[in-house]
Amino acid sequence: MSALPTLSTPPDTVEPPAAGAFAFVFTRLPALLRLSCGLAGAVVALAVRTPPVRLELLLPAVAALTAWSIWYALRAWRHRLGAALVAGDVALTSAACLAIPVLVAPEVLPGEASWIAVLASTTVINAQATAPTRWSIPAGMLVTAAYATGAYTAGDAAEASAHAATLLVQTACTAMLTAVMRRRMARADAAFVADQRAAREALVARTAREAERQQNRDLHDTVLATLTMVGLGAVAGPSAALRERSAADLRTLTALAEARSVPGGTDRVDDRLREVLTRLPGLPVTADLPPCTVPAPVAEAIAESAHAALSNVSRHAPGASTVLRLRRLADTVAVEVIDDGPGFDPTTVPAHRYGLRESVRGRMATVGGRVDVASAPGQGTRVRLEWSDVG
């Protein structure tokens, strides 16, 4: 009942959350995998340097691959992975695989445990996770072919075939996993976009309905009320009072339109209620209106709801003693319209009657307020309008 409802147009474009999460995960994980494997591989590569490993080739190769791993991780972490980064990773790894005969000692080559075997596995997995399938699968096959060629050239045909098979399996499994995840996330994003579109359309429709209801309230409380008086025969012949009331109705509608064209700000409820009393000169009212400031839309809603309640007194309880009272207790603002007229049974009011339902309850509801009506035949009527700025 506290905060004012605000209507805002949802953005036309919202980043799909599933795609964003996919891009985040499959950027951070490859970056960490490349960095950790690159640093560990450098240590392992330098640990075993028995012939035919050539130190003058090993050291620059390890330095270049380590620097590349660090650059790859930083670039991917900050700017995500692009085609150039993936292509560079595949090219460097393939070159290292072809150089297995001079970079990996024969005793550590078998068993798919050499540092270049780990480097090749890391590259094919990262390629599947970060590149489109039409590029990632050929990239995996290229690394596989380079590793098989390098291991076979180093004289270990078993290792060449064994780890080549492992690389192909890693390529296929990672490609399928990534493809499934992309499809699932695409469906989730499509559902999200459809939900956002439906919510936007519902908001537009709700805003239009509320604007129509607000217009109906204003007309009911001004022009229609005056026409009702004329239709009931309350005005006979030319009448200065009728002209004045019609002019007041026009001023009220103009003021409401101008107030709604300037959003935000605050207003004095007591001042607005005094203006309401000037629009009902024929109704004697005892007013108790201490100063009270609230958001402008709230002041308008309270004042116009009070006007509707007072207009009901004027129409249905002419001559009744009427009190208009304003109170603010802590965070709650309350306005009471009390009369000692004939009263009525609120449960018997027909559903089609617009005044109490829309001009009072409906209008207060638009600002998160509430209305309490206490009345009974022969016991007068008390209408209490209440609004709080605490939820």
Residue pairs with C-beta under 8 A, 6 or more apart in sequence:
1 368
1 369
1 370
1 386
1 387
1 388
1 391
2 331
2 368
2 388
2 389
2 390
2 391
3 368
3 389
3 391
4 295
4 297
4 298
4 367
4 368
5 366
5 367
5 368
7 203
7 207
9 200
9 203
10 196
10 199
10 200
10 203
14 192
14 193
14 196
16 185
16 188
16 189
16 192
16 193
17 188
17 189
17 192
18 184
18 185
18 186
18 188
18 189
18 192
19 185
19 186
19 189
21 185
22 181
22 182
22 185
23 80
26 81
26 129
26 130
26 178
27 76
27 77
27 80
27 81
27 130
28 76
28 77
29 129
30 76
30 81
30 125
30 126
30 129
30 130
31 72
31 73
31 74
31 76
31 77
32 73
33 122
33 125
33 126
34 69
34 72
34 73
34 76
34 89
34 122
34 126
35 69
35 70
35 72
35 73
37 69
37 118
37 119
37 122
38 65
38 66
38 68
38 69
38 70
38 72
38 73
38 119
38 122
39 66
39 69
40 115
40 118
41 62
41 65
41 115
41 116
41 118
41 119
42 62
42 65
42 66
42 115
44 114
44 115
44 118
45 58
45 61
45 62
45 103
45 104
45 115
46 58
46 59
46 62
48 105
48 107
48 108
49 55
49 58
49 105
50 105
50 106
50 107
51 105
52 101
52 102
52 106
53 102
53 103
53 104
53 105
54 102
57 99
57 102
57 103
58 102
58 103
61 96
61 99
61 103
64 92
65 92
65 96
65 119
68 88
68 89
68 92
72 85
72 88
72 89
75 81
75 85
76 85
81 130
81 131
83 131
83 135
86 126
86 127
86 130
86 131
86 135
86 136
86 139
87 139
89 123
89 126
89 127
90 123
90 127
90 139
90 142
90 143
93 119
93 120
93 123
93 143
93 146
94 142
94 143
94 146
95 146
96 103
96 116
96 119
97 116
97 119
97 120
97 143
97 146
97 147
97 149
97 150
97 151
98 146
98 149
98 150
98 153
99 150
100 109
100 114
100 116
100 147
100 150
100 151
100 153
100 154
101 150
101 153
101 154
101 155
103 116
104 114
104 115
104 116
104 154
106 154
106 155
106 156
108 114
109 151
109 154
109 156
109 159
110 156
110 158
110 159
111 159
112 159
112 162
112 163
112 166
116 147
116 150
117 147
117 163
120 143
120 144
120 146
120 147
120 163
120 167
121 166
121 167
121 170
123 139
123 143
124 139
124 140
124 143
124 144
124 167
124 170
124 171
124 174
125 170
125 174
127 135
127 136
127 139
127 140
127 143
127 171
128 136
128 137
128 140
128 171
128 174
128 175
128 177
128 178
129 174
129 178
130 136
131 139
133 175
133 178
133 179
136 171
136 175
136 178
137 171
137 175
140 167
140 168
140 170
140 171
140 175
141 168
141 171
143 167
144 164
144 167
144 168
144 171
145 164
147 160
147 163
147 164
147 167
148 160
148 161
148 163
148 164
149 160
150 160
151 157
151 159
151 160
151 163
151 164
152 160
210 366
213 358
213 362
214 363
214 366
216 354
216 358
217 304
217 308
217 358
217 359
217 362
217 363
218 252
218 253
218 256
218 304
220 308
220 354
220 355
220 358
220 359
221 252
221 304
221 307
221 308
221 311
221 355
221 359
222 249
222 252
222 253
223 249
223 253
225 311
225 315
226 242
226 245
226 246
226 249
228 315
229 235
229 242
229 245
229 315
230 242
235 241
235 242
241 282
244 281
248 278
248 279
252 279
256 300
256 304
259 296
259 300
262 296
264 295
264 296
265 295
265 296
266 293
266 294
266 295
266 296
266 299
267 293
267 294
267 295
267 296
267 298
267 299
267 300
268 291
268 292
268 293
268 299
269 289
269 292
269 293
269 294
269 298
269 299
269 302
269 303
269 326
269 333
269 335
270 289
270 290
270 291
270 292
270 326
272 299
272 300
272 302
272 303
273 287
273 289
273 302
273 303
273 306
273 324
273 326
273 335
274 287
274 289
275 303
276 303
276 304
276 306
276 307
276 310
277 283
277 285
277 287
277 310
277 324
279 307
280 307
280 310
280 311
280 314
282 314
283 310
283 313
283 314
283 322
284 321
284 322
285 310
285 322
285 323
285 324
286 321
286 322
286 323
286 324
287 323
287 324
287 325
288 323
288 324
288 325
288 326
289 324
289 325
289 326
290 326
290 327
290 328
292 326
292 328
292 333
294 302
294 333
294 387
294 389
295 367
295 389
297 366
297 367
298 333
298 367
298 369
298 387
301 363
301 364
301 366
301 367
301 369
301 387
302 333
302 335
302 364
302 369
302 385
302 387
304 359
304 363
305 335
305 359
305 360
305 363
305 364
305 369
305 371
305 385
306 324
306 335
306 337
306 385
308 355
308 356
308 359
308 360
308 363
309 337
309 360
309 383
309 385
310 322
310 324
310 337
311 355
312 355
312 356
313 320
313 322
313 337
313 339
313 341
313 381
316 341
316 342
316 344
317 339
317 341
317 342
317 381
320 339
320 340
320 341
320 342
320 380
321 339
321 340
322 337
322 338
322 339
323 336
323 337
323 338
323 339
324 335
324 336
324 337
325 335
325 336
325 338
326 333
326 334
326 335
327 333
327 334
327 335
327 336
328 334
331 388
331 389
331 390
332 386
332 387
332 388
333 386
333 387
333 388
334 384
334 385
334 386
335 384
335 385
335 386
336 382
336 383
336 384
336 385
337 381
337 382
337 383
337 385
338 380
338 381
338 382
338 383
339 380
339 381
340 380
341 380
341 381
342 377
342 378
342 380
343 375
343 376
343 377
343 378
343 379
343 380
343 381
344 375
344 376
344 377
344 381
345 375
345 376
345 377
346 356
346 373
346 375
349 356
349 357
351 357
356 373
360 371
360 373
360 383
360 385
361 371
364 370
364 371
364 385
364 387
367 387
368 387
368 388
369 385
369 386
369 387
370 385
370 386
370 387
371 383
371 384
371 385
371 386
372 383
372 384
372 386
373 381
373 382
373 383
373 384
374 381
374 382
374 384
375 381
375 382
